[in-house]
Amino acid sequence: MLSSSRLKTGRIINLAVCTVNQWALDFTGNKERILKTCRDAYEKGSKIRLGPELEIPGYNCLDHFHELDTELHSWEILKEIVDESIKMPDLLIITGMPIRYRLGLYNCMVSLANGHLIFVYPKTVLANDDIYREGRWFVSWVHKNKIVDLKLNPDFGFSQETVPFGNGFIESKDGVKIGFEMCEEMWTARSPSNDLALQGVEIICNSSGSHHVLGKSYKRIKQLVLGITSKLGGVYMYSNHRGMDGERVYFDGMSSIAQNNDLYAHIPQFDLEDTCTKNCLLNLDKTTVYRGNIASTCQESSRSGDMPIVNFDAILLNSNTINQQLSLPIEVKPLSDVEELCHAPAAWMWHYLRRSKQSGFFLPLSGGQDSSSVALMVRLMCEKICEAVRLNPDSNDPAYFLEGKKVNSDPSLLCKQILFTCYMGSRNSSQMTRDLAAGLAKDINANHSTIVIDSIVDSCLQTLNFTPQYESPDKREGIALQNLQARTRMLLAYLHAQTDLITQGRTGNLLVLGASNVDESLVGYVTKYDCSSADLNPIGAISKHDLRKFLQYVNSTHKFVHLQGIIDSVPTAELRPLKNGQIVQTDEEDIGLTYNELSEFGKLRKPENLGPVGIFKNLLNFWNEKYNNEQIAQKVEIFFRRYTSIIVGYILKAFP
């Protein structure tokens, strides 16, 4: 008769990745979310729980990383997690926090189990491009294949005096080898996963803090996570944050587990819940077979130098594998850019609203494409949260609550509760935009009002000793009149945001939503302190070109009666007098460039990183059929003259 050990069907292991909606410096809340995912993983039978980068203090602590308090509280929370791990035997918990060695502060992954710290992995490649500035706070670990003993402060009460710290991997009592890489390292030319795979490491854990960019998610999962396991074999666990943790970026989750170019677990990209844990059951023998069939990898492994190993006392493999159902590969369809626009700003706004402790939003709704896009994003936000509540009626996740009450499952009622819009008309406003604004507000079920600002504008003009004219040969007069209207609307927006709830007998205030797109910001086509000034602006990084696509997509998925009229309308600020009741001012005439042209300029400037000459040369190829060389040069000149317009501030001291 075969022994029970020989009846095993493979080296089976249960793995879990999690996504947490952390908040910078919210140590208590962050700890609770971490421990919840640890308990969820343990209850699912998982033996490894992987969390995202710097999840203990929160990723975006910025210059608070310079404060010793941030280190102190991180160690205090880590000690509590270590103590709690005793209640979850043989669960390997991988978390993240800043740790100081000698003079340098390192961005670290910390492994622990059974009440004991096992290993600290410091990040070897820091993210210092795009929006990231990790080199401002951290140093990278440059000692390849070196581990030192990190002395622990006895004041924290750990049961050990030191913990291994450096570049290596860990191995469990039953022979499971686990390696580490962090976020940016995955994107480098020679990522740590290459060396780890050649060492025979079976499971690579990646803790990330990766923010949402249109289309980035597909590359992150399909090309990198699956690409690494396709080339090297093995199991790849990837964990990322969710939500907004205090900065302007949005973390879109997508924590995943892959093996040998197949995806086995995946947390959806724009879910709203504060925590989510997904697990899968995999056979590590499949990794051995997969790698064994790649002769070049096996040969390269024979030439690879040894990396240091840290052994730890935990059993990770399932003891009884007979009749256990392994996880099957799954397919995840990536969202298109316009579909992401329907989810990302909506999720970002919901997290912002509930964490700000405010009661809703106030939006000056002009009837144009920009403010209408923002209004629709709020409506889509309502639909998103209501759908989540409907699908999880028994869940009391904090994300399902607003003002202390659980959200109902009717998006129209929620939109009525939280969105207040106002058409701030003047004698320069057309009946068309007035009707479109009122109609869209009715379509999405927002609270809508219409006011006239002429009396306020006229009162301001009475403070002057002359009457400015729109048609004056001195352009300063016309521009001053236009800016006065725009600034008046900003003042009224904040007034209404603070008082509209009073008329309903409700407590609280409203957040003011901005509606200025990235093209306008890029060329300074805004009035200082107008609709570009707000508490938050969900379209501030979106071009008019993409907003039009968004509007067309929503029009195809929803039956909003007035949306087509908004799509067909010509963008206008309506700040100059009408002629025979018709609009004479258009944005594109004022700017001297079309919005489609602005979008192309924006892409060439970044991410192509081209200057005036480089852009001109590129546009000679793109626009040669509609413009001659001189016309293209004129448009480049217009763009860069306007591009320099921005509010500036003199930096005099090292604060705030």
SVG drawing of the C-alpha trace seen along z (x, -y; Angstrom):
<svg xmlns="http://www.w3.org/2000/svg" viewBox="-36 -108 64 110">
<polyline fill="none" stroke="black" stroke-width="0.4" points="0.0,0.0 1.2,-3.5 1.9,-5.8 -0.2,-8.9 2.8,-11.1 3.2,-9.3 -0.5,-9.6 -0.2,-13.4 -1.1,-14.9 1.5,-17.6 3.0,-20.4 -0.3,-22.3 -0.4,-25.7 -3.2,-28.2 -2.2,-31.8 -4.0,-35.2 -3.4,-38.7 -5.3,-41.6 -6.2,-45.2 -6.7,-47.7 -8.0,-51.3 -5.3,-52.9 -5.0,-56.5 -1.7,-58.2 -0.9,-58.4 -4.1,-56.7 -2.2,-54.1 -5.1,-52.7 -7.4,-52.4 -4.6,-51.0 -3.9,-48.4 -7.5,-47.4 -7.7,-46.9 -4.5,-44.9 -5.6,-42.6 -9.0,-42.1 -7.4,-40.9 -5.0,-38.7 -8.0,-37.1 -9.9,-36.8 -6.8,-35.0 -6.5,-32.7 -10.2,-31.8 -9.8,-30.9 -7.1,-28.5 -4.3,-30.6 -0.7,-30.3 0.7,-33.5 -1.0,-36.9 0.5,-39.7 -0.3,-43.3 0.7,-46.4 3.7,-48.7 4.0,-50.8 0.6,-49.7 1.2,-50.4 1.7,-54.2 0.1,-54.6 2.0,-55.1 1.7,-58.9 3.0,-60.2 5.3,-62.4 7.6,-64.5 6.0,-62.9 8.4,-60.1 11.1,-62.5 9.4,-62.5 10.5,-60.1 6.8,-59.8 6.1,-58.0 8.7,-55.4 7.7,-55.1 4.0,-54.5 4.9,-52.1 6.9,-50.0 4.1,-50.1 1.6,-48.8 4.0,-46.2 4.3,-44.9 0.5,-44.6 0.4,-42.7 3.1,-40.3 1.2,-39.7 -2.0,-39.0 -0.2,-36.6 0.0,-34.1 -3.7,-33.6 -3.2,-32.7 -0.7,-29.8 1.6,-29.3 0.2,-32.2 3.0,-34.1 2.1,-37.8 3.9,-40.2 3.4,-43.9 5.2,-47.1 6.7,-50.1 9.7,-52.4 12.7,-51.1 15.9,-52.8 19.3,-51.1 22.3,-53.1 21.5,-56.6 19.2,-55.6 15.5,-55.1 14.4,-52.2 11.1,-51.3 10.6,-47.7 8.6,-44.6 8.4,-42.8 7.7,-39.1 6.3,-37.6 4.6,-34.5 3.7,-32.8 4.6,-35.9 8.1,-36.3 9.7,-38.6 11.3,-36.6 12.9,-38.9 13.0,-42.5 13.5,-43.2 14.5,-46.8 13.6,-48.2 16.6,-48.1 15.2,-50.4 13.2,-53.5 10.5,-55.2 11.7,-58.6 10.0,-59.4 6.5,-60.6 4.7,-61.6 7.0,-59.6 9.7,-61.0 10.8,-58.1 14.4,-59.2 13.4,-62.3 12.6,-60.1 14.3,-56.7 17.6,-55.2 17.9,-52.1 19.6,-48.9 22.6,-48.5 24.3,-45.5 23.3,-42.6 23.0,-39.2 23.8,-40.6 21.9,-40.2 22.7,-41.9 21.2,-41.7 18.9,-44.6 18.9,-45.3 15.4,-45.8 14.5,-48.5 13.8,-46.7 11.2,-49.3 8.8,-47.7 8.8,-44.4 9.6,-42.0 10.6,-38.5 13.8,-38.7 16.7,-41.1 17.5,-41.2 15.8,-40.4 17.6,-39.6 17.6,-42.6 18.8,-42.8 18.7,-41.1 17.8,-37.4 14.9,-35.1 13.2,-32.9 12.4,-29.2 9.7,-27.6 10.2,-24.4 8.6,-22.4 10.8,-23.8 8.7,-26.5 11.0,-29.3 9.6,-32.8 11.2,-35.9 10.4,-39.6 10.3,-42.5 8.6,-45.9 6.6,-47.9 9.2,-49.8 11.6,-46.9 9.1,-45.0 9.4,-47.6 13.2,-47.6 15.3,-46.0 16.7,-43.5 14.1,-42.9 14.9,-40.9 12.4,-38.2 15.0,-37.1 17.6,-36.2 15.1,-34.8 13.7,-32.4 17.2,-31.2 17.6,-30.4 14.6,-28.1 12.4,-30.5 8.8,-29.3 6.8,-32.3 7.6,-35.9 5.7,-38.5 5.4,-42.0 4.0,-44.8 3.1,-47.8 1.8,-51.4 0.8,-51.8 -1.6,-54.6 -4.2,-54.6 -3.3,-55.9 -5.5,-55.2 -4.4,-51.9 -1.7,-51.2 -3.6,-48.4 -3.4,-46.2 0.3,-46.6 0.8,-46.0 -1.1,-42.7 -0.9,-41.3 2.6,-42.3 4.4,-42.4 2.8,-39.9 1.9,-37.4 5.0,-38.2 7.3,-37.4 5.7,-34.1 5.6,-33.2 9.4,-33.8 10.5,-32.5 7.7,-30.3 6.7,-30.3 4.0,-31.9 3.8,-35.7 1.7,-37.4 1.0,-41.1 -0.7,-43.4 -1.7,-47.0 -3.5,-49.7 -7.1,-50.9 -8.6,-54.3 -7.0,-57.7 -4.8,-57.8 -4.5,-61.6 -2.9,-62.7 -4.5,-63.5 -3.8,-60.0 -6.1,-57.1 -4.8,-53.5 -6.8,-51.1 -6.0,-47.8 -6.0,-44.8 -4.1,-42.6 -3.5,-39.3 -1.9,-35.8 -0.4,-34.2 1.5,-31.0 3.2,-30.0 1.5,-32.6 -2.0,-31.9 -4.0,-34.2 -5.7,-32.4 -6.9,-35.2 -7.7,-38.8 -9.3,-41.7 -11.4,-44.0 -9.9,-47.3 -12.3,-49.9 -14.2,-48.2 -15.1,-50.4 -14.8,-48.3 -12.2,-49.1 -10.7,-45.6 -10.7,-42.7 -8.9,-39.4 -8.7,-36.8 -7.1,-33.4 -6.3,-30.5 -5.0,-26.9 -2.0,-26.1 0.4,-23.2 4.0,-24.2 5.1,-21.1 3.7,-22.7 6.4,-25.4 9.2,-22.8 7.9,-21.1 7.4,-24.4 10.9,-25.6 12.4,-22.2 11.1,-22.4 13.0,-25.7 16.6,-24.4 18.1,-27.9 16.7,-28.9 18.0,-25.7 21.5,-26.3 21.5,-29.9 20.5,-28.7 23.6,-26.5 25.8,-29.6 23.9,-31.8 25.6,-32.6 24.0,-31.7 21.7,-34.2 21.4,-34.2 18.5,-32.2 16.6,-32.8 14.8,-29.8 11.7,-30.1 9.6,-27.7 6.3,-27.4 4.5,-24.7 3.0,-26.3 2.0,-23.3 -1.3,-21.6 -0.9,-18.4 -3.9,-16.7 -4.0,-17.2 -6.1,-14.2 -9.3,-15.3 -8.5,-19.0 -9.8,-21.1 -7.0,-23.3 -7.9,-26.7 -8.5,-27.1 -7.1,-29.9 -9.4,-32.9 -9.7,-35.5 -9.9,-39.2 -11.1,-41.5 -9.3,-44.8 -11.4,-47.9 -11.1,-50.4 -9.9,-53.9 -13.4,-55.3 -14.8,-52.6 -12.1,-53.5 -13.2,-57.1 -16.7,-55.8 -15.2,-54.1 -12.0,-55.8 -13.2,-59.4 -16.4,-58.0 -14.5,-55.8 -12.0,-58.6 -14.9,-61.1 -16.7,-58.6 -13.6,-57.9 -12.9,-61.7 -16.5,-62.5 -16.9,-60.0 -13.4,-60.7 -14.0,-64.4 -17.1,-63.9 -19.0,-66.3 -22.6,-65.7 -22.4,-66.0 -21.2,-68.0 -22.1,-71.4 -21.5,-71.9 -21.9,-75.1 -23.6,-73.4 -23.3,-75.6 -24.8,-73.2 -21.4,-72.8 -19.5,-69.6 -17.0,-70.0 -19.4,-70.6 -21.9,-68.1 -19.1,-65.5 -18.5,-66.1 -22.3,-65.9 -22.4,-62.6 -19.4,-61.3 -21.3,-62.0 -24.3,-60.1 -22.1,-57.2 -20.5,-57.3 -24.0,-56.9 -24.7,-54.0 -21.4,-52.3 -21.9,-52.5 -25.5,-51.5 -24.7,-48.5 -22.1,-47.4 -24.6,-47.7 -27.2,-45.8 -24.8,-42.9 -23.6,-42.7 -26.7,-43.3 -25.2,-41.6 -22.0,-43.6 -21.3,-46.5 -18.1,-47.6 -17.3,-51.2 -17.3,-52.2 -21.1,-51.6 -21.8,-54.3 -22.2,-58.1 -22.9,-60.4 -23.2,-57.4 -26.0,-55.7 -25.8,-52.8 -26.4,-53.9 -29.6,-52.6 -29.6,-50.8 -31.3,-53.5 -28.8,-55.7 -31.5,-58.3 -32.3,-58.8 -28.6,-58.9 -27.9,-61.5 -30.8,-63.6 -29.3,-63.4 -25.7,-64.4 -25.6,-66.5 -26.6,-70.1 -26.2,-71.9 -26.8,-75.6 -27.0,-77.4 -25.5,-80.8 -26.7,-82.8 -26.1,-86.3 -27.3,-88.5 -24.6,-86.8 -26.0,-83.3 -28.1,-81.6 -31.4,-79.9 -29.9,-76.8 -27.3,-76.3 -29.9,-77.2 -32.2,-74.5 -29.5,-71.9 -28.3,-72.4 -31.8,-72.1 -32.5,-69.1 -29.4,-67.2 -30.0,-67.9 -33.5,-66.4 -32.2,-63.4 -29.7,-62.4 -32.1,-63.6 -29.9,-66.3 -31.1,-69.2 -31.0,-72.1 -31.5,-75.8 -31.1,-78.8 -29.8,-82.2 -28.8,-85.4 -25.5,-87.1 -26.1,-90.4 -26.9,-92.5 -23.8,-91.3 -21.6,-92.1 -23.2,-95.5 -22.7,-96.3 -19.0,-95.6 -18.7,-97.7 -20.2,-100.7 -17.0,-100.8 -15.2,-102.0 -15.0,-105.6 -15.8,-104.5 -17.8,-101.7 -15.7,-99.1 -16.9,-98.0 -16.7,-94.6 -15.9,-96.2 -13.4,-98.7 -10.2,-98.9 -8.4,-98.4 -8.7,-94.6 -8.2,-94.9 -11.8,-96.1 -13.4,-93.2 -11.2,-90.7 -11.9,-92.3 -15.7,-92.1 -15.4,-88.4 -13.2,-87.6 -15.6,-89.4 -18.4,-87.1 -16.3,-84.0 -15.0,-85.0 -18.5,-85.9 -19.6,-82.4 -16.8,-81.0 -17.9,-83.1 -21.5,-82.0 -20.5,-78.4 -18.9,-78.4 -21.8,-80.4 -24.3,-77.8 -22.0,-74.9 -22.2,-76.2 -25.9,-77.1 -27.9,-74.9 -28.4,-72.2 -29.8,-74.8 -32.8,-75.2 -33.4,-71.4 -33.0,-71.4 -29.9,-69.2 -26.6,-69.5 -23.2,-69.6 -21.6,-71.3 -21.0,-70.5 -17.7,-70.0 -17.4,-72.3 -16.6,-70.5 -14.4,-72.0 -14.9,-71.6 -11.7,-72.7 -10.1,-70.2 -6.4,-69.6 -6.3,-71.4 -7.5,-74.6 -5.1,-74.3 -2.2,-73.6 -2.7,-76.8 -4.0,-79.0 -7.5,-79.3 -9.0,-79.8 -9.9,-82.8 -7.9,-82.7 -10.4,-81.7 -13.3,-80.6 -14.5,-77.1 -10.8,-76.1 -10.9,-76.8 -12.7,-74.1 -12.3,-71.5 -11.7,-68.9 -11.7,-68.5 -12.4,-65.1 -11.6,-66.1 -8.5,-68.2 -6.2,-65.6 -8.6,-64.7 -8.5,-66.3 -11.6,-67.7 -11.0,-65.0 -11.3,-62.2 -14.2,-64.0 -16.2,-64.0 -15.5,-60.2 -16.8,-59.8 -20.0,-61.7 -20.6,-59.7 -20.1,-56.5 -22.4,-57.4 -25.0,-58.5 -24.8,-55.0 -25.3,-53.3 -27.8,-55.6 -31.1,-57.2 -30.3,-60.8 -32.6,-62.8 -30.5,-66.1 -27.1,-64.5 -27.0,-64.5 -27.7,-68.2 -24.7,-68.8 -22.5,-66.6 -23.5,-68.6 -23.0,-72.0 -20.0,-74.2 -17.8,-74.8 -18.2,-78.4 -17.6,-80.4 -20.6,-82.6 -18.8,-85.6 -19.4,-88.1 -22.7,-89.5 -25.0,-87.5 -26.0,-88.8 -29.7,-88.3 -29.8,-85.8 -27.1,-83.7 -23.6,-82.7 -20.8,-84.5 -17.9,-83.5 -16.3,-80.0 -13.4,-78.5 -11.5,-77.4 -11.5,-80.8 -10.4,-82.4 -7.5,-80.0 -6.5,-79.9 -6.3,-76.1 -9.0,-73.4 -9.4,-71.0 -8.2,-68.1 -5.1,-70.1 -4.5,-70.8 -4.8,-67.2 -2.1,-66.4 0.1,-69.2 -0.4,-67.7 0.7,-64.3 3.8,-65.5 4.8,-67.7 4.3,-64.7 4.9,-61.8 6.9,-62.4 8.9,-65.2 9.2,-67.3 10.0,-71.0 8.9,-73.6 11.3,-72.4 10.5,-68.8 6.8,-69.3 7.0,-71.4 9.0,-68.6 6.5,-66.0 3.5,-68.1 5.0,-68.6 4.3,-64.9 0.9,-64.8 -0.7,-68.0 0.9,-68.4 -2.4,-67.7 -4.3,-70.5 -1.7,-73.2 1.3,-74.5 4.6,-74.9 4.0,-78.5 0.6,-77.7 2.0,-74.9 4.7,-77.1 2.1,-79.7 0.1,-77.1 3.2,-75.9 4.0,-79.5 0.4,-80.0 0.6,-76.9 3.9,-77.7 3.0,-81.4 -0.2,-80.3 1.5,-77.3 3.6,-79.6 0.4,-81.1 0.0,-79.8 -0.4,-81.0 3.0,-81.2 4.1,-81.3 7.4,-82.5 9.0,-79.8 10.6,-81.7 10.7,-79.1 10.8,-75.4 7.1,-75.3 4.3,-74.6"/>
</svg>
